[in-house]
């Protein structure tokens, strides 16, 4: 029985097993098909990838032994596309053999660039794996894995594009290079070709440029500093960015310590040394037009996708904006004292010349190189100094015109005032001018009206306006309105901002590079896009006011070039009281500026000292004018032979004649010397006519009468009450047809003449006269009054007794005498009456 059961169970199991096999057969078939498809696809990809890689490798350039000797240096072209330097003609490159390169220097570069250099075959697979992970998360090119060998290949043979093709070719050529040359030879190529900024190629030149040392004199801190520079030469240039250079140096020191190239004690000692203390600049000038070329290299370095080694060794052709004649003049002007009397060797200056219409930089004055340079700043582009009053058109009056549509005559009261936090504001002369126009406030550089304009606009609006002109404004507070910046600006930035005022409000970022062309023909256009930074009315009205600032009476008149239509502004920032006391500074300003422009060129000049140290600063009274003198000489030189059109008034601006003092339209009677002309945004000009010089209305209801009982003439008249305070009344009289004479100048509405002549005709003439201007008088009105003749009472006289008749001759003589006596009293009578009227007039006048 059990056997049957086992048999039946066995049969069931067998059937179930067979059923499962039947059910699983289609799944296996599908899996097999998928696997086969993947295998085929992988094979196709492998074959296709191999073909693609082979094609990439096939197109790779050959290893040219000549290129391994020296890098391909950039060719620099001027504004006329003419070559003016390749950097090789003056770089004086000196090579070092591997035997002359100290192990300490080798280890510094290997530690930071390629720690497995001595072990790999040209590629570092571990670094490639890390780079792949980074590129998957950050996109292709997010992180590189180039070995020193690959860098040599890339710098000498390939373009800088972050493309797979270039990377495959780079890896292929690196392997070939490793097969053909030893590690020492490759390292020698690398250390002799890399660029270290300051015009130095290779470690020999770099050691001399930064430390004035030979290779065997270099210490740990020195080799670490050099090894950190090539990643970003200009940025890690210790003369320009000592803080960043020191951070980078310490990274290299830490890597050398980690990999056992130096001891912990050596690392600690090297890190404690300040970068400034290890530097000793070489006396040799690296290349001509150094200040300009520094800016060129800075701009090219900023191009996305280009490495520093591509720039300095990749055979680029760089098209610049330099005007060699202008640059040569600027360099000579700063380096010699033939034209400018600098106070001492420490006094510095920097300037930038920009094309007003395009933003192209034509020349850069980087400083007076005879100074004992501590950091090697390019004084035109690197330092950020407080701009003083040169900022007023940018943050104060420009925004006020743009957003509030102020006219150039807009009245601002110069009076005691303070910032919103209560801190008082003072003018440079500690005085107040009362109501002044915006034009006057700007040309006299008054501080209080400038702050009031800034406050009226608001700091956010002012900041946006400034940013549109290329002024760096991460934060802004009220003192910025007077140039009290936390960090400051450069002459390059200020020249660019002012150029927009001269270019009808269009801003072009100042630049030295137009385009870059690679050896394979690829071109990168670096011309910045222009944008409308302000309305054309703002640009023109600011320009017109700044023309006044360089005219007689303006603070910048010394910089004026008489033959040119130009505009400009002075600026100074002062030493703090603490600085004056600490460094015994008795006079002078900390920063002295002048910025100005024509329709062709815009120039900003800064002058001053590097640091306020006792005995280091010397002002001779002339120093405050050097910025203006530099501007005038440069503008005069570069404008020779060029037509310089005047600034064009746009249709959005109207020129209006105004009555001085009232700001209203002049009347027909306003004197010519009381009419000034100012600019308004169209639609905001005044329409009301001033009545200040208008012809006064004549008095009315002028009447008079003789009062016989009191023997006097009483005159009266009427005048509008609202006008009486501004007018007086002049009364003239003519007696019996005689000439008119003034008998009264009064504020009253009546006049009394006592004891007038009898039987006389009095003609009175009355006029209203302006109290402000005696020439302004109404039409006269007249009345006549005749006084009656007095009646003489007849008197009967007794007959006189007879008298003795005299001798006839004697009678005749007596008769003549009597005749004369009879006529004389009548004349005296008239004279006495006129005198009486005048006396009466005098009494009336004194009474009023």
Beta strands, then each sheet from edge to edge (+ up, - down):
strand 1: 75-77
strand 2: 83-85
strand 3: 317-320
strand 4: 348-355
strand 5: 361-365
strand 6: 411-414
strand 7: 417-418
strand 8: 424-425
strand 9: 434-437
strand 10: 506-507
strand 11: 513-517
strand 12: 523-525
strand 13: 531-532
strand 14: 567-573
strand 15: 591-597
strand 16: 601-608
strand 17: 653-659
strand 18: 675-681
strand 19: 700-707
strand 20: 712-718
strand 21: 727-735
strand 22: 741-746
strand 23: 750-754
strand 24: 761-770
strand 25: 781-786
sheet 1: 2+ 1- 3- 11+ 12-
sheet 2: 5+ 4- 16+ 15- 14+
sheet 3: 6+ 9-
sheet 4: 7+ 8-
sheet 5: 10+ 13-
sheet 6: 17+ 18-
sheet 7: 19+ 20- 23+
sheet 8: 22+ 21- 24+ 25-
end
